[in-house]
Amino acid sequence: MWQSYINAFKNYLKLERSLAENSVEAYLHDAEKLHEFVLLTDPELSPMHVSEKHLMNFLMYLGELGLSANSQARMLSGLKSFFKYLVFENLIQHDPTQLLEPPKLGRKLPDTLSFPEIEAMLAIIDLSTPSGTRDRAILEVLYSSGLRVSELLGLRLTNCYFDAGFIRVLGKGDKVRLVPIGQDAMHYTRLYIDHVRATLNVQKGEEDTIFLNLRGSQLSRITVFTTIKKLAAEAGIKKTISPHTFRHSFATHLIEGGADLRAVQQMLGHESITTTEIYTHLDRDYLQQTLREFHPRSRKK
């Protein structure tokens, strides 16, 4: 049902509005993401019965996944065009987006880094130093897998399944999840483990902890925060940056690149924020495929 209306919308954008291919794809992307959300929350809901409340739930969900207010606003703009088209074709009488504004988030989300900004931060790290090798591995893992800083610091050697392309993460509420990890992140983590960590005098109790300071103790949250802020400043980035910025950038780049909402949700370790339970188990191969196909560090290969 939805697909036929989205296809008709595509023809309208091309023939009636004569939009460029990139613009058409952007509008279709927004409509398709709403369709994905509807399939997860209310599969019987047709485009003609979408209400303002449905759309607000959708935007809230995107915010919970990590999309910035700007990204939500851009997506809402595309949805406004879709529903205006339905009004134009007399398929609906009322435009549910008419009075809708992007939700005001209770807390300000960290700025989202663009892919070139992330590349710039990675490029200035000095890999000739032990701390530089470690910091490169940390940033690669944060951006590759969308981890919280507490999850990063809690990573264990025995929870890395690099042969399978996954890491085992202990998240909020002691919930465990398997998250795919990209080739670059695995490469630099192995480099750190083999050439830096192996030379440290590892303190008792930290034998299985991956990321350590140069004294062999578990790395602190403050060290990760200050390192990332320092690298951002050196790269000339004026935004407010924290480790969580990489988590939001991970989610934003995947979703805006076309990744399935459920896959991103599962990788982040989120449960549903709507009244309907939409947390579903996805095949591990599918999660890996999502990372390879839609993550910028994988697509550029």
Secondary structure as GFF3:
##gff-version 3
##sequence-region A 1 301
A	DSSP	alpha_helix	2	11	.	.	.	ID=ss1
A	DSSP	pi_helix	12	16	.	.	.	ID=ss2
A	DSSP	alpha_helix	21	41	.	.	.	ID=ss3
A	DSSP	three_ten_helix	47	49	.	.	.	ID=ss4
A	DSSP	alpha_helix	52	65	.	.	.	ID=ss5
A	DSSP	alpha_helix	69	88	.	.	.	ID=ss6
A	DSSP	alpha_helix	115	123	.	.	.	ID=ss7
A	DSSP	alpha_helix	130	145	.	.	.	ID=ss8
A	DSSP	alpha_helix	149	153	.	.	.	ID=ss9
A	DSSP	three_ten_helix	157	159	.	.	.	ID=ss10
A	DSSP	beta_strand	160	161	.	.	.	ID=ss11
A	DSSP	beta_strand	166	170	.	.	.	ID=ss12
A	DSSP	three_ten_helix	172	174	.	.	.	ID=ss13
A	DSSP	beta_strand	176	180	.	.	.	ID=ss14
A	DSSP	alpha_helix	183	195	.	.	.	ID=ss15
A	DSSP	three_ten_helix	197	199	.	.	.	ID=ss16
A	DSSP	alpha_helix	221	234	.	.	.	ID=ss17
A	DSSP	alpha_helix	243	257	.	.	.	ID=ss18
A	DSSP	alpha_helix	261	268	.	.	.	ID=ss19
A	DSSP	alpha_helix	284	294	.	.	.	ID=ss20
A	DSSP	alpha_helix	296	299	.	.	.	ID=ss21
###
